[in-house]
Amino acid sequence: MKTKKALLVQPRIPWPYRIHLGNQLMPPLALGYLATVLMKYDFDVEVMDLNLENLSWNEFKRFLTSMSFDVVGVSATTETARNAYAACQAVKETSSDIVTIIGGPHVTFVPKEALRTGVVDYVVVGEGELTLAELAEFLLKGKPKLDRIKGLAYKNNGSIKINEARPPVESLDDLPIPNRRVLKTERYPHPGVVLGSRGCPFQCVFCSAGAMAGGRFRIHSIERILEEIQILISEYGARQMLFTDNTTTVFPERMIELCRRIREADLNIQWFCESRADVVTPELLASMAESGCQAIQFGLESGNQNILNKSKKNITLEQVETAVKLTVKNGLLPILSYMIGHPNDTRRTISQSLAFALEMSNLGAYTLPAIMTPFPGTQIFNRSREFGIEILSRNWEDFGIFNPVMNTKFLKAEDIRSFYYDAFEQMNKSILKNWTNMGIQGTNT
């Protein structure tokens, strides 16, 4: 049987977000998992990150022609959805015989939209590895039947067919280690990306992470995490690791054990992660600091307790303040992200958020304002009328944490934009003031 050739594509991030991204570009680890699956079925796989390759669409089509791919798979977040569809369009303009597959968090929640573009053959809904494995077998052998592949959407005689949902992978260690070589990991300024868990056990109304994983939260074993870190050190010289889990510290005792194992293995790494204010303890933070942790991001979300409660964040402002103080005490940088334009935000509550963020900045936190965005899959998107919001755009490039796309019961989009700019300016001033007090030279960026 002739070996089939597959290309996996990471679409280009739109320019407004590329500016904020700066030099923080990281390997698309999800494509590394999927490449490993296809290789198991003897596909010859290449990965192209269009954020690395400065190609026009015509140049992209010439590349496709020169390589004669049989299958092209494209990943899509909401911000990159337009470019993901454009990539599929370029594929079909090159050859209608090339099979196009699209997956990712955006199309998981709007699979019909993807299929109605006319340039997508299959949509992988939810986690992709097992669904792609069965689809690969179908493309090679004509079995299993399409309607038996869970987590797949496609057209059947002109009608859209969405198969039964596929449960998330129960044991993450059953998945092969992602192929970082095919990702060209060495080309990235930050190659050390590790995923220690999937899903989220929480139900914040503004986040789709829980829905993406069917409300499930699963973890890799400590042995598996250490193995991947060792690979990144030995093969790519990485000494800085970013854990891309939604919440790395859901189980504090497990985190403490991982930190102990990192120290015992003398890995000598610096690492960064996301956490929640309600799980940090002195013991946890001390263990993290001793194993090389440098910074922890916490979701503050709002400086008004009532807004936090209505957002189902399930934390208190007192917990946030305690977490910041403990993090600083242990020599770590606390990064606080918060949002402006919650469905119930008013001028007063936004002022309270800014005031609380400035308090935390004075305690040593780095605070990051963002704009509340109703991404597909979130409760505020699915139940927009109930939340009293008016979503103003369906141009997905407009959706992002730097641009308002909704009116709320109390605020217009332009009000939200104005508050965001004001918060950003005040945060910059606060950061520069704190740097000056510490004798650090900086520039206002």
C-alpha positions as CSV (number, residue, x, y, z in Angstrom):
1,M,0.0,0.0,0.0
2,K,1.3,3.4,-0.9
3,T,2.3,5.6,2.1
4,K,-0.1,8.5,2.4
5,K,1.2,12.0,3.1
6,A,-0.5,14.3,5.7
7,L,0.1,17.9,6.5
8,L,-1.0,19.3,9.9
9,V,-1.5,23.1,9.9
10,Q,-1.4,25.7,12.7
11,P,-3.2,28.7,11.2
12,R,-1.7,32.2,11.5
13,I,-2.8,34.2,14.5
14,P,-4.4,37.5,13.4
15,W,-2.2,40.6,13.6
16,P,-3.7,42.3,16.6
17,Y,-3.0,39.3,18.7
18,R,0.4,38.6,17.1
19,I,1.5,42.0,18.4
20,H,0.6,41.1,22.0
21,L,2.1,37.7,21.5
22,G,5.6,39.2,20.8
23,N,8.3,36.5,21.0
24,Q,6.2,34.1,23.1
25,L,5.5,31.8,20.2
26,M,5.4,28.1,21.3
27,P,5.2,24.8,19.5
28,P,1.6,23.7,18.8
29,L,1.7,20.7,21.1
30,A,-1.7,19.4,20.1
31,L,-0.5,18.9,16.6
32,G,2.4,16.8,18.0
33,Y,-0.1,14.4,19.6
34,L,-2.0,14.2,16.3
35,A,1.1,13.7,14.2
36,T,2.1,10.7,16.5
37,V,-1.4,9.2,15.9
38,L,-1.1,9.5,12.1
39,M,2.5,8.1,12.1
40,K,1.2,5.0,13.9
41,Y,-0.9,4.4,10.7
42,D,2.1,4.8,8.5
43,F,1.3,8.3,7.3
44,D,4.2,10.5,6.3
45,V,3.5,13.6,8.4
46,E,4.6,17.1,8.2
47,V,3.6,20.0,10.4
48,M,3.5,23.6,9.2
49,D,3.0,26.5,11.7
50,L,2.0,29.5,9.6
51,N,3.0,31.7,12.4
52,L,6.6,30.7,11.7
53,E,6.4,30.5,7.9
54,N,5.9,33.9,6.2
55,L,3.9,32.5,3.3
56,S,1.2,34.1,1.2
57,W,-1.8,31.9,0.3
58,N,-0.4,31.5,-3.2
59,E,2.9,30.4,-1.8
60,F,1.1,28.0,0.6
61,K,-0.7,26.5,-2.5
62,R,2.5,26.1,-4.4
63,F,3.9,24.3,-1.4
64,L,0.9,22.0,-1.3
65,T,1.3,21.2,-5.0
66,S,5.0,20.4,-4.6
67,M,4.4,18.0,-1.8
68,S,1.3,16.1,-3.1
69,F,-0.4,15.6,0.2
70,D,-3.3,13.3,0.5
71,V,-4.7,14.7,3.8
72,V,-4.5,18.2,5.4
73,G,-5.6,18.7,9.0
74,V,-6.1,22.2,10.4
75,S,-6.5,23.3,14.0
76,A,-8.8,26.2,14.8
77,T,-9.4,28.4,17.8
78,T,-11.9,31.2,17.6
79,E,-9.3,33.8,16.8
80,T,-7.7,31.7,14.1
81,A,-11.0,30.3,12.6
82,R,-11.1,32.6,9.6
83,N,-7.5,31.7,8.7
84,A,-8.2,28.0,9.4
85,Y,-11.0,28.1,6.8
86,A,-8.8,30.0,4.4
87,A,-6.2,27.3,4.7
88,C,-8.8,24.6,3.8
89,Q,-9.9,26.8,0.9
90,A,-6.3,27.0,-0.3
91,V,-6.1,23.2,-0.1
92,K,-9.3,22.6,-2.2
93,E,-8.1,25.2,-4.7
94,T,-4.9,23.2,-5.1
95,S,-6.7,19.9,-5.5
96,S,-10.3,18.9,-4.6
97,D,-9.0,15.4,-4.0
98,I,-7.0,16.3,-0.9
99,V,-9.0,15.4,2.2
100,T,-9.5,18.3,4.6
101,I,-10.0,17.7,8.3
102,I,-10.5,20.5,10.9
103,G,-10.5,20.3,14.7
104,G,-9.9,22.3,17.8
105,P,-11.9,24.2,20.4
106,H,-13.7,26.5,17.9
107,V,-15.2,24.0,15.5
108,T,-15.9,21.6,18.4
109,F,-18.8,24.0,19.3
110,V,-19.7,25.1,15.7
111,P,-19.1,22.0,13.5
112,K,-22.0,22.9,11.1
113,E,-20.4,26.3,10.4
114,A,-17.2,24.5,9.4
115,L,-18.9,22.1,7.1
116,R,-21.0,24.8,5.5
117,T,-17.9,26.5,4.2
118,G,-17.8,23.8,1.5
119,V,-14.0,23.3,1.9
120,V,-14.0,21.1,5.0
121,D,-14.6,17.3,4.6
122,Y,-14.5,16.2,8.2
123,V,-14.8,18.0,11.6
124,V,-13.2,16.4,14.7
125,V,-15.4,17.3,17.7
126,G,-13.7,17.4,21.1
127,E,-10.3,15.7,21.8
128,G,-8.9,14.5,18.5
129,E,-6.5,11.6,19.0
130,L,-8.9,8.6,19.1
131,T,-11.3,10.1,16.5
132,L,-8.4,10.9,14.1
133,A,-7.1,7.4,14.6
134,E,-10.4,5.8,13.4
135,L,-10.7,8.3,10.6
136,A,-7.2,7.5,9.4
137,E,-8.1,3.8,9.4
138,F,-11.2,4.7,7.4
139,L,-9.2,6.7,4.8
140,L,-6.8,3.8,4.5
141,K,-9.1,0.8,4.6
142,G,-12.6,2.1,4.2
143,K,-13.5,1.0,7.8
144,P,-14.9,1.5,10.3
145,K,-18.0,3.0,8.8
146,L,-18.1,6.8,9.1
147,D,-21.3,6.8,11.1
148,R,-19.6,4.6,13.8
149,I,-16.7,7.0,14.4
150,K,-17.6,8.9,17.5
151,G,-16.7,12.6,17.7
152,L,-16.9,13.1,13.9
153,A,-19.0,15.5,11.8
154,Y,-19.3,15.3,8.0
155,K,-21.6,15.7,5.1
156,N,-23.7,12.7,3.9
157,N,-25.5,13.2,0.6
158,G,-25.5,16.9,1.2
159,S,-26.8,16.7,4.7
160,I,-24.7,17.4,7.8
161,K,-24.2,14.4,10.0
162,I,-22.9,14.8,13.6
163,N,-22.0,11.5,15.1
164,E,-22.3,10.5,18.8
165,A,-20.0,12.4,21.0
166,R,-16.7,10.7,22.0
167,P,-15.9,10.6,25.7
168,P,-12.6,12.2,26.6
169,V,-9.5,10.0,26.8
170,E,-9.7,8.4,30.3
171,S,-6.1,7.6,30.9
172,L,-3.8,10.3,29.4
173,D,-0.7,8.1,29.7
174,D,-2.3,5.8,27.1
175,L,-1.6,8.5,24.5
176,P,1.8,8.4,22.9
177,I,4.3,11.2,23.8
178,P,3.8,14.0,21.3
179,N,6.3,14.0,18.4
180,R,8.2,17.2,19.0
181,R,10.6,16.6,16.2
182,V,7.9,16.9,13.5
183,L,6.9,20.2,15.3
184,K,10.4,21.6,14.5
185,T,10.5,22.4,18.2
186,E,14.1,23.8,17.9
187,R,12.8,26.7,15.9
188,Y,10.7,28.2,18.7
189,P,12.0,30.8,21.2
190,H,10.2,28.8,23.9
191,P,10.4,25.1,23.1
192,G,9.7,23.8,26.6
193,V,5.9,23.2,26.5
194,V,4.5,20.4,28.7
195,L,0.8,19.4,29.2
196,G,0.3,17.6,32.5
197,S,-3.4,17.4,32.5
198,R,-6.5,18.0,30.4
199,G,-9.9,19.5,31.1
200,C,-11.1,21.6,33.9
201,P,-13.3,20.6,36.9
202,F,-14.7,24.1,37.3
203,Q,-17.7,25.8,35.5
204,C,-16.8,29.4,35.0
205,V,-19.4,31.0,32.8
206,F,-16.7,32.8,30.6
207,C,-14.6,29.7,29.8
208,S,-15.1,26.8,27.5
209,A,-12.4,24.5,28.9
210,G,-14.8,22.4,30.9
211,A,-17.2,22.0,28.0
212,M,-14.3,21.1,25.6
213,A,-13.4,18.1,27.8
214,G,-17.0,17.1,28.6
215,G,-16.6,18.3,32.2
216,R,-13.8,15.8,32.9
217,F,-10.4,16.5,34.4
218,R,-7.6,13.9,33.9
219,I,-3.9,13.9,34.7
220,H,-0.7,12.4,33.3
221,S,1.4,10.4,35.8
222,I,4.3,12.1,37.4
223,E,6.6,9.6,35.6
224,R,5.2,10.7,32.2
225,I,5.6,14.4,32.9
226,L,9.2,13.8,34.0
227,E,9.9,11.8,30.9
228,E,8.7,14.6,28.7
229,I,10.8,17.2,30.6
230,Q,13.9,15.0,30.2
231,I,13.2,14.8,26.4
232,L,13.0,18.6,26.2
233,I,16.2,19.0,28.1
234,S,18.3,16.3,26.3
235,E,17.0,16.9,22.7
236,Y,16.3,20.6,22.7
237,G,18.4,22.1,25.5
238,A,15.2,23.5,27.1
239,R,15.6,24.8,30.6
240,Q,12.4,26.8,30.9
241,M,9.2,24.8,31.0
242,L,5.7,26.1,30.6
243,F,2.9,23.9,31.9
244,T,-0.1,24.7,29.6
245,D,-2.7,23.0,31.8
246,N,-5.8,25.0,32.5
247,T,-5.0,24.6,36.2
248,T,-1.7,22.8,37.1
249,T,-2.3,22.6,40.8
250,V,-5.8,21.1,41.0
251,F,-4.4,18.4,43.3
252,P,-1.9,20.2,45.6
253,E,-0.4,16.9,47.0
254,R,0.3,15.6,43.5
255,M,2.0,19.0,42.7
256,I,4.2,18.8,45.8
257,E,5.2,15.2,44.8
258,L,6.1,16.4,41.3
259,C,8.2,19.2,42.7
260,R,10.0,16.7,45.0
261,R,10.8,14.5,42.0
262,I,12.1,17.4,39.9
263,R,14.5,18.3,42.7
264,E,15.6,14.7,43.3
265,A,16.3,14.3,39.5
266,D,18.4,17.6,39.7
267,L,16.7,18.8,36.5
268,N,17.7,22.4,37.1
269,I,14.8,23.9,35.3
270,Q,12.8,27.1,35.6
271,W,9.1,26.7,35.1
272,F,5.8,28.5,35.0
273,C,2.1,27.5,35.4
274,E,-1.5,28.5,36.1
275,S,-3.2,28.0,39.4
276,R,-6.1,29.0,41.5
277,A,-6.1,31.2,44.5
278,D,-8.2,28.8,46.6
279,V,-5.7,25.9,46.4
280,V,-2.4,27.6,47.3
281,T,-0.8,26.8,50.7
282,P,2.6,27.7,52.2
283,E,3.8,24.1,51.7
284,L,2.7,24.0,48.0
285,L,4.4,27.3,47.1
286,A,7.6,26.5,49.0
287,S,7.8,23.2,47.1
288,M,7.2,24.9,43.8
289,A,9.8,27.6,44.4
290,E,12.4,25.0,45.5
291,S,11.9,23.0,42.3
292,G,12.4,26.0,40.0
293,C,9.0,27.6,39.6
294,Q,9.4,31.3,38.7
295,A,5.9,32.6,38.2
296,I,2.3,31.5,38.7
297,Q,-0.8,33.0,36.9
298,F,-4.0,33.3,38.9
299,G,-7.4,34.2,37.5
300,L,-8.6,37.1,39.5
301,E,-11.3,37.8,36.9
302,S,-13.0,40.6,39.0
303,G,-12.3,42.8,42.0
304,N,-16.0,42.7,43.0
305,Q,-17.1,39.6,45.0
306,N,-20.6,39.6,43.6
307,I,-19.3,39.5,40.0
308,L,-17.0,36.6,41.0
309,N,-20.0,34.8,42.4
310,K,-22.2,35.3,39.4
311,S,-19.3,34.1,37.2
312,K,-19.1,30.8,39.1
313,K,-15.4,31.4,39.8
314,N,-15.8,30.0,43.3
315,I,-13.0,32.1,44.9
316,T,-13.0,35.1,47.2
317,L,-11.0,38.3,47.1
318,E,-9.5,37.4,50.5
319,Q,-8.1,34.2,48.9
320,V,-6.6,36.1,46.1
321,E,-4.9,38.5,48.4
322,T,-3.6,35.7,50.6
323,A,-2.3,33.8,47.4
324,V,-0.5,37.0,46.2
325,K,1.2,37.5,49.6
326,L,2.3,33.9,49.9
327,T,3.5,33.7,46.4
328,V,5.7,36.9,46.8
329,K,6.9,35.6,50.2
330,N,8.2,32.5,48.5
331,G,10.1,34.5,45.9
332,L,7.7,33.8,43.0
333,L,6.0,36.3,40.7
334,P,2.2,36.2,41.0
335,I,0.5,37.2,37.7
336,L,-3.2,38.2,38.0
337,S,-5.5,38.3,35.0
338,Y,-8.8,39.9,35.3
339,M,-11.6,40.9,32.9
340,I,-13.5,44.0,32.1
341,G,-17.1,43.8,30.8
342,H,-18.6,40.8,32.7
343,P,-22.4,40.6,31.9
344,N,-23.1,42.2,35.3
345,D,-20.3,44.7,35.3
346,T,-21.0,48.4,35.9
347,R,-18.8,51.4,36.1
348,R,-18.6,50.9,39.8
349,T,-17.7,47.2,39.7
350,I,-15.0,47.9,37.0
351,S,-13.6,50.7,39.2
352,Q,-13.5,48.2,42.1
353,S,-11.6,45.7,39.9
354,L,-9.0,48.2,38.9
355,A,-8.6,49.4,42.5
356,F,-8.1,45.8,43.7
357,A,-5.7,45.0,40.9
358,L,-3.7,48.1,41.8
359,E,-3.6,46.9,45.4
360,M,-2.3,43.6,44.3
361,S,0.3,45.3,42.1
362,N,1.6,47.2,45.1
363,L,1.9,43.8,46.9
364,G,4.2,42.6,44.1
365,A,1.7,41.1,41.5
366,Y,1.9,41.6,37.8
367,T,-1.7,42.4,36.7
368,L,-3.1,41.9,33.3
369,P,-6.5,43.3,32.3
370,A,-8.5,41.7,29.4
371,I,-11.9,42.1,27.8
372,M,-14.6,39.6,28.6
373,T,-15.3,37.8,25.3
374,P,-18.2,35.4,24.6
375,F,-16.3,32.6,22.9
376,P,-18.3,29.7,21.4
377,G,-18.7,26.9,24.0
378,T,-18.9,29.3,26.9
379,Q,-22.1,29.7,28.9
380,I,-22.3,33.4,28.1
381,F,-22.2,32.5,24.4
382,N,-24.7,29.7,24.6
383,R,-27.1,31.6,26.9
384,S,-26.5,35.2,25.8
385,R,-30.1,36.2,26.2
386,E,-30.3,34.9,29.7
387,F,-27.1,36.8,30.6
388,G,-28.5,40.0,29.0
389,I,-25.7,40.5,26.5
390,E,-25.9,41.4,22.8
391,I,-23.1,39.8,20.7
392,L,-22.2,42.3,18.0
393,S,-20.1,40.2,15.6
394,R,-19.8,36.8,14.1
395,N,-16.5,37.8,12.5
396,W,-14.3,35.5,14.6
397,E,-11.2,37.7,14.2
398,D,-13.0,40.3,16.2
399,F,-13.2,37.9,19.2
400,G,-10.3,38.2,21.6
401,I,-9.3,39.5,24.9
402,F,-8.3,42.9,23.5
403,N,-11.5,43.8,21.6
404,P,-15.1,44.1,22.9
405,V,-17.7,42.3,20.8
406,M,-20.7,42.6,23.1
407,N,-23.0,45.1,24.8
408,T,-24.2,44.2,28.3
409,K,-27.2,45.3,30.3
410,F,-25.1,48.1,31.8
411,L,-22.4,48.9,29.3
412,K,-21.9,49.4,25.6
413,A,-18.9,47.9,23.8
414,E,-17.2,51.2,23.5
415,D,-17.6,51.8,27.2
416,I,-15.8,48.4,27.8
417,R,-13.1,49.4,25.4
418,S,-12.5,52.7,27.2
419,F,-12.3,51.0,30.6
420,Y,-9.9,48.5,29.2
421,Y,-7.5,51.1,27.9
422,D,-7.7,53.1,31.1
423,A,-6.9,49.9,33.1
424,F,-4.0,49.0,30.8
425,E,-2.6,52.5,31.2
426,Q,-2.9,52.5,35.0
427,M,-1.4,49.1,35.2
428,N,1.6,50.2,33.2
429,K,2.1,53.2,35.5
430,S,1.9,51.0,38.5
431,I,4.4,48.5,37.1
432,L,6.9,51.2,36.3
433,K,6.4,52.8,39.7
434,N,7.1,49.4,41.4
435,W,10.2,48.8,39.2
436,T,11.5,52.3,40.0
437,N,11.1,51.6,43.7
438,M,13.1,48.4,43.3
439,G,15.8,50.1,41.3
440,I,14.8,48.3,38.0
441,Q,15.1,50.2,34.7
442,G,12.2,49.8,32.3
443,T,10.4,51.3,29.4
444,N,6.7,52.0,29.1
445,T,5.5,49.4,26.5
